[in-house]
Amino acid sequence: MGWLHNHNDGKERVIVALAITLGISALVGLLGSSWTEPNFATYASVAAFASVPHIVLAARTRKVQTDRLQSIQEEAEATRATLVRLTEHLPIGFVSFSHDSVDYVNPKAVQLLGSNVEAKEIDDLFRSIGKTAISHLKESIEDCRTNLASVLMEFRVETGPNQIRHISFEATAIADERAQHPRVVAFLRDLTERRTYEAELRDRQERLSESNELLHRAVFNLERHLEAMVHTLVKTVEAKDPYTAGHSERVMAYALWIAETMGLSQEERNDLKVGCLMHDIGKIGIPDSILTKPDKLTEEEFRLVKEHPTIGARILEGIPTIAGCIPVVRDHHERLNGRGYPNGLRGDDLPMIVRIASVADAFDAMTSSRAYRQGMSAEDALKQLQADVMSGAFDPEVVATFAEIVRSKGYHWIETSLAA
């Protein structure tokens, strides 16, 4: 009886009390029965008395199970309360949907949507996104629940006059163990700052593109003006020395053919092009009497002529946009063996564009006629270039490349091309 009083469940006490009563009644029945001539009452009393322990054990088992179930329910409730507290402090919005209504919404979601924390209907909670967006949202939630899928969408929330907030909505379905009555949960994030930054970045890129376009046009115009200036300076030199008319253009053409065949970069070819056009610009500083003299120059006159590369380089030093062509202007009379002028450079001191310009200039000078001599044929000029290679004056690869170009196209082509 003491054990009975220790039980809190009234039903369990009643069952145990009935079992004990049944046991006592059965015991009395057994004592009053005849053991020599047992009858039905005797057997019933024995069976009743034997079932008493089983009834008591079943009652105790039920009590244990009831206590365990109550403990599990309490733990589940505590876990649910913990999860609710966590979601209430999340920096992102959280909403739980049950069927067509809102089961739970945390404060952050209410803030993002500018809604009411008491809202239980989807239309009420999401009224700030507009009817069309709400309709699409409901369809997405239902699709998520039906197919146990995930949904990602974005919508705009009007929180006030001219106040727009960009919200992302990411939902997923969670089913119970039997995959019945799935619940949909969603996370809401504020993308307003990101969208604002992206819009500003696009504006900056557009403005940068416009600026680049203007700069491109300005550079294009500058290049056209620079090209016109170069041709003007070249024509100025040619006006001083009529016998050199067309010389710079031909040297440029020969040099570019060589450079393209040898695979020089576009930047190197640009420097080579301008350098060849301007290579004799320094002759502006040479007296006309020397440039147009029909006889062979004296030693002093030739010394003055040899200053034109240095004069030309000084003229171009003040134009940064064509600084890459200055080596061609200054060094086109230098030779690999150090026997050129004005500085006696040799070998590695001479970049490839200078080596190419030197060969092109020498070839055109040999094939052009002057008042005091007749120009060579293309074949004789190529033979002389080969001889100069043997003496170490010119780059053998450059000369071989140029000879191959000339011979592959034929001498008639040289005579009718820019060299004519």
C-alpha positions as CSV (number, residue, x, y, z in Angstrom):
1,M,0.0,0.0,0.0
2,G,2.9,2.2,0.6
3,W,4.0,1.8,-3.1
4,L,0.5,2.6,-4.1
5,H,0.4,5.9,-2.3
6,N,3.6,6.9,-4.0
7,H,2.0,7.0,-7.4
8,N,0.6,10.2,-8.6
9,D,-1.6,8.9,-11.4
10,G,-5.2,8.2,-10.0
11,K,-5.9,5.7,-12.7
12,E,-2.8,3.7,-11.9
13,R,-3.8,3.6,-8.2
14,V,-7.3,2.4,-9.1
15,I,-5.9,-0.4,-11.3
16,V,-3.5,-1.6,-8.7
17,A,-6.1,-1.4,-6.0
18,L,-8.5,-3.5,-8.1
19,A,-5.7,-6.0,-8.7
20,I,-5.0,-6.4,-5.0
21,T,-8.7,-6.7,-4.2
22,L,-9.0,-9.4,-6.9
23,G,-6.0,-11.2,-5.5
24,I,-7.4,-11.2,-2.0
25,S,-10.8,-12.4,-3.2
26,A,-9.2,-15.2,-5.2
27,L,-7.1,-16.2,-2.1
28,V,-10.2,-16.4,0.0
29,G,-11.8,-18.5,-2.7
30,L,-8.9,-20.8,-2.7
31,L,-8.9,-21.3,1.0
32,G,-12.7,-22.1,1.0
33,S,-12.4,-24.5,-2.0
34,S,-12.2,-28.2,-1.7
35,W,-8.9,-29.5,-2.9
36,T,-10.1,-33.0,-3.1
37,E,-12.9,-32.2,-5.4
38,P,-12.0,-29.0,-7.3
39,N,-14.8,-27.3,-9.1
40,F,-15.1,-24.3,-11.5
41,A,-14.9,-21.8,-8.6
42,T,-11.6,-23.3,-7.5
43,Y,-10.1,-23.0,-11.0
44,A,-11.4,-19.4,-11.3
45,S,-9.9,-18.4,-8.0
46,V,-6.5,-19.9,-9.0
47,A,-6.5,-18.0,-12.3
48,A,-7.6,-14.7,-10.7
49,F,-4.9,-15.0,-8.1
50,A,-2.2,-15.8,-10.7
51,S,-3.1,-12.8,-12.9
52,V,-2.5,-10.3,-10.0
53,P,1.3,-9.9,-10.7
54,H,0.7,-9.4,-14.4
55,I,-1.9,-6.7,-13.8
56,V,0.4,-4.9,-11.3
57,L,3.4,-5.1,-13.8
58,A,1.2,-3.8,-16.7
59,A,0.1,-0.9,-14.5
60,R,3.7,-0.1,-13.6
61,T,4.8,-0.3,-17.3
62,R,2.0,2.1,-18.3
63,K,3.1,4.5,-15.7
64,V,6.7,4.4,-17.0
65,Q,5.6,5.0,-20.5
66,T,3.3,7.8,-19.5
67,D,6.1,9.5,-17.6
68,R,8.5,9.1,-20.6
69,L,6.0,10.5,-23.0
70,Q,5.4,13.5,-20.7
71,S,9.2,14.0,-20.5
72,I,9.5,13.9,-24.3
73,Q,6.7,16.4,-24.7
74,E,8.4,18.7,-22.2
75,E,11.7,18.5,-24.0
76,A,10.0,19.2,-27.3
77,E,8.3,22.2,-25.9
78,A,11.6,23.5,-24.5
79,T,13.3,22.9,-27.8
80,R,10.5,24.8,-29.6
81,A,10.8,27.7,-27.2
82,T,14.5,27.8,-27.8
83,L,14.0,27.9,-31.5
84,V,11.5,30.6,-31.2
85,R,13.9,32.7,-29.2
86,L,16.6,32.1,-31.7
87,T,14.4,33.1,-34.7
88,E,13.3,36.2,-32.8
89,H,16.9,37.4,-32.7
90,L,17.9,36.4,-36.3
91,P,19.3,39.3,-38.4
92,I,17.2,38.0,-41.3
93,G,13.4,37.5,-41.6
94,F,11.9,34.1,-40.9
95,V,8.3,33.0,-41.7
96,S,6.6,29.6,-41.3
97,F,3.6,28.8,-43.4
98,S,1.0,26.2,-42.5
99,H,-1.4,25.5,-45.4
100,D,-2.7,28.9,-46.6
101,S,-1.9,30.9,-43.5
102,V,1.1,32.2,-41.6
103,D,2.1,30.0,-38.7
104,Y,4.9,32.1,-37.3
105,V,6.8,35.3,-38.3
106,N,9.8,36.8,-36.5
107,P,10.3,40.5,-35.8
108,K,12.9,41.0,-38.5
109,A,10.5,39.8,-41.2
110,V,7.8,42.1,-39.9
111,Q,10.2,45.0,-40.0
112,L,11.3,44.1,-43.6
113,L,7.8,43.9,-44.8
114,G,6.5,46.8,-42.8
115,S,3.6,44.7,-41.6
116,N,1.9,43.7,-38.4
117,V,3.3,41.0,-36.1
118,E,-0.3,39.8,-35.5
119,A,-0.8,39.1,-39.2
120,K,-1.8,35.5,-39.8
121,E,-2.9,35.7,-43.5
122,I,-0.4,35.9,-46.3
123,D,-2.3,38.8,-47.9
124,D,-2.0,40.8,-44.6
125,L,1.7,40.0,-43.9
126,F,2.8,40.7,-47.5
127,R,0.4,43.5,-48.4
128,S,3.3,45.9,-49.1
129,I,4.6,44.0,-52.1
130,G,1.4,44.4,-54.1
131,K,-1.4,42.1,-55.2
132,T,0.4,40.8,-58.3
133,A,3.5,39.8,-56.3
134,I,1.3,38.3,-53.6
135,S,-0.4,36.1,-56.1
136,H,3.0,34.9,-57.5
137,L,4.2,34.4,-53.9
138,K,1.2,32.1,-53.1
139,E,1.8,30.1,-56.2
140,S,5.4,29.7,-55.3
141,I,4.6,28.6,-51.7
142,E,2.1,26.0,-53.0
143,D,4.6,24.7,-55.5
144,C,7.1,24.4,-52.8
145,R,4.7,22.5,-50.5
146,T,3.4,20.2,-53.3
147,N,6.8,19.3,-54.8
148,L,8.9,19.6,-51.7
149,A,11.1,22.0,-53.6
150,S,12.9,25.2,-52.9
151,V,11.9,28.6,-54.3
152,L,14.0,31.8,-54.7
153,M,12.4,35.1,-55.7
154,E,12.8,38.8,-55.1
155,F,10.3,41.5,-54.7
156,R,10.1,45.2,-54.0
157,V,8.5,46.5,-50.8
158,E,7.0,50.0,-50.7
159,T,7.7,51.2,-47.1
160,G,6.6,54.8,-47.8
161,P,6.5,57.6,-50.4
162,N,9.5,57.1,-52.7
163,Q,10.9,54.5,-50.3
164,I,11.6,51.1,-52.0
165,R,13.1,48.1,-50.3
166,H,14.4,45.1,-52.2
167,I,13.7,41.8,-50.4
168,S,14.8,38.3,-51.3
169,F,12.5,35.4,-50.5
170,E,14.0,31.9,-50.2
171,A,11.6,29.2,-49.2
172,T,11.8,25.4,-48.7
173,A,9.4,22.7,-47.7
174,I,9.9,20.5,-44.6
175,A,7.8,17.3,-44.3
176,D,7.2,15.2,-41.2
177,E,8.4,11.6,-41.0
178,R,5.4,10.3,-43.1
179,A,5.9,13.1,-45.6
180,Q,2.4,14.4,-44.8
181,H,1.3,18.0,-44.2
182,P,4.6,19.6,-45.2
183,R,5.3,23.0,-43.7
184,V,7.0,25.7,-45.7
185,V,9.6,28.0,-44.1
186,A,11.1,31.0,-45.7
187,F,14.0,33.4,-45.1
188,L,13.9,37.1,-46.0
189,R,16.9,39.2,-46.6
190,D,17.3,42.9,-47.3
191,L,19.0,43.5,-50.6
192,T,18.4,47.2,-50.8
193,E,22.0,48.3,-50.1
194,R,23.3,45.7,-52.6
195,R,20.9,46.7,-55.3
196,T,21.7,50.4,-54.7
197,Y,25.4,49.7,-55.0
198,E,24.9,47.7,-58.1
199,A,22.8,50.5,-59.6
200,E,25.5,53.0,-58.7
201,L,28.2,50.7,-60.2
202,R,26.2,50.4,-63.4
203,D,25.9,54.2,-63.6
204,R,29.7,54.5,-63.0
205,Q,30.4,52.0,-65.7
206,E,28.1,53.8,-68.1
207,R,29.8,57.1,-67.3
208,L,33.2,55.4,-67.6
209,S,32.2,53.9,-71.0
210,E,31.1,57.4,-72.2
211,S,34.3,58.9,-70.9
212,N,36.3,56.1,-72.7
213,E,34.4,56.8,-75.9
214,L,35.2,60.5,-75.6
215,L,38.8,59.7,-74.9
216,H,39.0,57.3,-77.8
217,R,37.6,60.0,-80.1
218,A,40.1,62.5,-78.7
219,V,43.0,60.1,-79.1
220,F,41.8,59.2,-82.7
221,N,41.6,62.9,-83.5
222,L,45.0,63.5,-81.9
223,E,46.5,60.7,-83.9
224,R,45.0,62.1,-87.1
225,H,46.4,65.6,-86.2
226,L,49.8,64.0,-85.3
227,E,49.9,62.1,-88.6
228,A,49.0,65.2,-90.5
229,M,51.8,67.0,-88.6
230,V,54.3,64.3,-89.4
231,H,53.4,64.4,-93.1
232,T,53.7,68.2,-93.0
233,L,57.2,68.0,-91.5
234,V,58.2,65.3,-94.0
235,K,57.0,67.5,-96.9
236,T,58.9,70.4,-95.4
237,V,62.2,68.4,-95.5
238,E,61.4,67.2,-99.0
239,A,60.8,70.8,-100.1
240,K,64.4,71.6,-98.9
241,D,65.8,68.5,-100.8
242,P,63.7,67.7,-104.0
243,Y,65.8,64.7,-104.7
244,T,64.5,62.9,-101.6
245,A,60.8,63.3,-102.5
246,G,59.0,60.1,-101.5
247,H,62.0,58.7,-99.8
248,S,60.5,58.6,-96.3
249,E,57.3,56.9,-97.5
250,R,59.2,54.3,-99.4
251,V,61.5,53.6,-96.4
252,M,58.3,53.2,-94.2
253,A,56.8,50.8,-96.7
254,Y,59.9,48.6,-96.9
255,A,60.3,48.6,-93.1
256,L,56.7,47.6,-92.4
257,W,56.9,44.7,-94.9
258,I,59.9,43.4,-93.1
259,A,58.4,43.9,-89.6
260,E,55.1,42.2,-90.5
261,T,57.0,39.2,-92.0
262,M,59.2,38.9,-88.9
263,G,56.2,39.1,-86.6
264,L,56.9,42.4,-84.7
265,S,54.2,43.6,-82.3
266,Q,51.7,46.2,-83.3
267,E,53.3,48.7,-81.0
268,E,56.7,48.1,-82.5
269,R,55.3,48.5,-86.0
270,N,53.6,51.8,-85.0
271,D,56.9,53.2,-83.7
272,L,58.6,51.9,-86.8
273,K,56.1,53.6,-89.1
274,V,56.4,57.0,-87.5
275,G,60.1,56.7,-87.1
276,C,60.7,55.9,-90.8
277,L,58.5,58.8,-91.9
278,M,60.4,61.2,-89.5
279,H,63.9,59.7,-89.8
280,D,65.3,62.6,-91.9
281,I,63.4,65.4,-90.1
282,G,66.7,66.6,-88.7
283,K,67.7,67.8,-92.2
284,I,65.6,70.9,-91.5
285,G,68.7,72.1,-89.6
286,I,71.1,71.4,-92.5
287,P,71.8,74.3,-95.0
288,D,70.0,74.0,-98.3
289,S,73.2,74.5,-100.2
290,I,74.5,71.2,-98.8
291,L,71.3,69.3,-99.3
292,T,70.9,70.4,-102.9
293,K,74.6,70.3,-103.9
294,P,75.0,68.5,-107.2
295,D,78.6,67.4,-106.5
296,K,80.1,65.2,-103.9
297,L,80.1,66.7,-100.4
298,T,83.3,67.8,-98.8
299,E,84.5,66.3,-95.5
300,E,83.1,69.3,-93.6
301,E,79.8,69.3,-95.4
302,F,79.4,65.5,-94.8
303,R,80.2,66.2,-91.1
304,L,77.3,68.6,-91.0
305,V,75.0,66.2,-92.7
306,K,75.8,63.5,-90.2
307,E,74.3,65.7,-87.5
308,H,70.7,65.4,-88.9
309,P,69.9,62.3,-86.8
310,T,70.8,64.1,-83.5
311,I,68.9,67.2,-84.7
312,G,65.8,65.1,-85.5
313,A,65.8,63.4,-82.1
314,R,66.0,66.7,-80.3
315,I,63.0,68.0,-82.3
316,L,60.9,65.0,-81.4
317,E,61.9,64.9,-77.7
318,G,59.1,67.4,-76.8
319,I,56.3,65.1,-78.2
320,P,55.7,62.3,-75.7
321,T,53.1,60.5,-77.9
322,I,55.8,59.6,-80.4
323,A,58.7,59.0,-78.0
324,G,58.9,55.3,-79.2
325,C,60.0,56.4,-82.7
326,I,63.0,58.4,-81.5
327,P,65.5,55.5,-81.6
328,V,64.7,55.1,-85.3
329,V,65.2,58.8,-86.0
330,R,68.4,59.0,-83.9
331,D,70.1,55.7,-84.8
332,H,69.1,54.8,-88.4
333,H,72.6,55.5,-89.6
334,E,74.2,53.4,-86.8
335,R,75.7,50.0,-87.8
336,L,76.0,46.7,-85.9
337,N,79.8,46.8,-86.3
338,G,80.0,50.2,-84.6
339,R,81.1,52.1,-87.8
340,G,77.9,54.1,-88.1
341,Y,77.0,57.6,-86.8
342,P,76.3,59.8,-84.8
343,N,77.3,57.7,-81.7
344,G,79.1,54.6,-83.1
345,L,76.6,52.2,-81.4
346,R,77.0,48.5,-82.0
347,G,75.3,45.1,-81.5
348,D,72.7,44.9,-78.7
349,D,72.6,48.7,-78.5
350,L,70.4,48.7,-81.6
351,P,66.8,47.5,-81.2
352,M,65.1,45.5,-84.0
353,I,63.1,48.5,-85.3
354,V,66.4,50.4,-85.8
355,R,68.0,47.4,-87.6
356,I,65.0,47.2,-89.9
357,A,64.8,50.9,-90.6
358,S,68.6,50.9,-91.4
359,V,68.2,48.2,-94.1
360,A,65.1,49.9,-95.6
361,D,66.8,53.3,-95.6
362,A,70.0,51.9,-97.2
363,F,68.1,50.0,-99.9
364,D,66.1,53.0,-100.9
365,A,69.1,55.3,-100.9
366,M,71.0,52.9,-103.2
367,T,68.1,52.5,-105.6
368,S,67.2,56.2,-105.8
369,S,68.9,58.5,-108.3
370,R,70.7,61.7,-107.4
371,A,72.0,64.6,-109.4
372,Y,75.5,63.3,-109.1
373,R,74.8,59.5,-109.6
374,Q,72.3,57.0,-111.0
375,G,70.4,54.7,-108.7
376,M,71.3,50.9,-108.5
377,S,69.0,48.2,-109.7
378,A,67.1,46.2,-107.0
379,E,69.3,43.2,-107.6
380,D,72.5,45.1,-107.2
381,A,71.2,46.8,-104.1
382,L,70.4,43.4,-102.5
383,K,73.9,42.2,-103.4
384,Q,75.4,45.2,-101.7
385,L,73.2,44.6,-98.6
386,Q,74.5,41.0,-98.5
387,A,78.1,42.4,-98.7
388,D,77.3,44.7,-95.8
389,V,76.0,41.8,-93.8
390,M,79.4,40.1,-94.3
391,S,81.2,43.1,-93.0
392,G,78.9,43.1,-89.9
393,A,77.0,46.3,-90.7
394,F,73.5,44.9,-91.0
395,D,71.4,42.3,-89.3
396,P,71.6,39.1,-91.5
397,E,68.0,38.0,-90.6
398,V,66.6,41.4,-91.6
399,V,68.4,41.5,-94.9
400,A,67.5,37.8,-95.7
401,T,63.8,38.6,-94.9
402,F,63.8,41.7,-97.1
403,A,65.5,39.9,-100.0
404,E,63.0,37.1,-99.8
405,I,60.1,39.6,-100.0
406,V,61.6,41.4,-103.0
407,R,62.4,38.3,-104.9
408,S,59.1,36.6,-104.2
409,K,57.2,39.5,-105.6
410,G,59.6,40.2,-108.4
411,Y,61.7,43.2,-109.4
412,H,59.0,44.5,-111.6
413,W,56.9,44.9,-108.4
414,I,59.6,47.0,-106.8
415,E,59.8,49.3,-109.8
416,T,56.0,49.9,-109.9
417,S,55.5,50.0,-106.1
418,L,56.1,52.9,-103.7
419,A,59.8,52.6,-104.5
420,A,59.2,53.8,-108.0
